[in-house]
């Protein structure tokens, strides 16, 4: 009898355990990750993504990221327009242009880069503020683009007339500014990063005299020099809202890692072709103003910046300031 009771008791325990396992402890199936095609521009605009690129390579992201670095903004424009790019890191004025060109089919998720322009001088040339550029010859790049509008705005706000109080010589691209310095070591050069840092590394007598982001803050309380951002196709956002939130979580962590681990960041910049040399990237990082700004702060400060560009050249932002549905999430 005791033997029979033991058998019955064991049977009840086994079935009870099985029932508990089946009803309450069955492991949940992991949610399927979303494929996200993310294109970034080389240079400062792409630096914030390098840790995310490593994460994607190791399949460690919250979503499946396919990240491509390109040098030409036009290539990203075509990728967004034909749907090959879901999300992209581009300049802020290009984001405004895309919004206007596509009839509002682009949203801006975050600002990822502040100003990257710096005035470089010979260590014997005294340039302490923008007004000290009076009477000087300044070499720079970006004729008909953001650098020209930024420089002219700062000159005017500091009491200078660009056409008469100094001479501005424009070259085709940033790499030519290095040649200018080699030939004219007493020149004043306004260069973007990482070109500015490369010049100071290659020439002992070259030093950074002015940070144009700081100079902008001195004369404009209603805006900020926000030069790079993250945008996404509106239809992709609507179809994949949680995936976009997960993307932002991973991207924000990647930006944070650029600050906490500059050595690794510099190495990854070279690995993924964002900056040609790790040594230059590491030296330039503190000057690249990598950031993660969203919501109302992004809308307020960037709108002010775009309004200044609009006044300088309406086509620089596509003819108009984007409407409220440009901002993710819409900050009304």
URZICOR-V163986 format. One line per field, one symbol per residue. psi: psi as a letter, one per 40 degrees, with the letter a starting at -180 (. if undefined). burial: I if it has 16 or more other ideal C-beta (glycine too) atoms within 10 Angstrom, else O. A space follows every 50 residues. Layout:
psi=???
burial=???
This chain:
psi=dddddddddddddddddddddddeehhihiihihhhhhhiiiaddedeed dddddddefeidihhhhhhidhdddddddddeedhdiihiiddddddddd deffeiihdihehaiehihhiieehhhdideeeheihhhaifheaddddd ddddddeeeihdedeihhhhididdddddddddgeeihhhiiiedddddd ddhdehihdhheddddddehdeiighdiihiihddddddfdddddddddd ddddddddddgddddddddddefdhdhddddddddeeefhighaaddddd ddddddddddddhdedeeeihiadedhhihg.
burial=OOOOOOOOOOOOOOOOOOOOOOOOOOOOOOOOOIOIIIIIIIIIIIIIII IIIIIIOOOOIIIOIOIIIIOOOOOIIOIIOOOOIIIIIIIIIIIIIIII IOOOOIIIIIIIIIIIIIIIIIOOIOIOOIOIIOOIOIIIIIOOIIIIII IIIIIOOIOIOIOOIIOIOIIOOIOOIIOIIOOOOOIIIIIIIIIIIIII OOIOOIIIIIIIIOIIOOOIOOIIIIIIIIIIIIOIIOOIOOIIOIIIOI IIOIIOIIOOOOOIIIIIIIOIOIIOOIOIIIIIIOIIIIIIIIOOOIIO IIIIIIOIIIOIOOOIIIOOIIOOOIIIOOOO
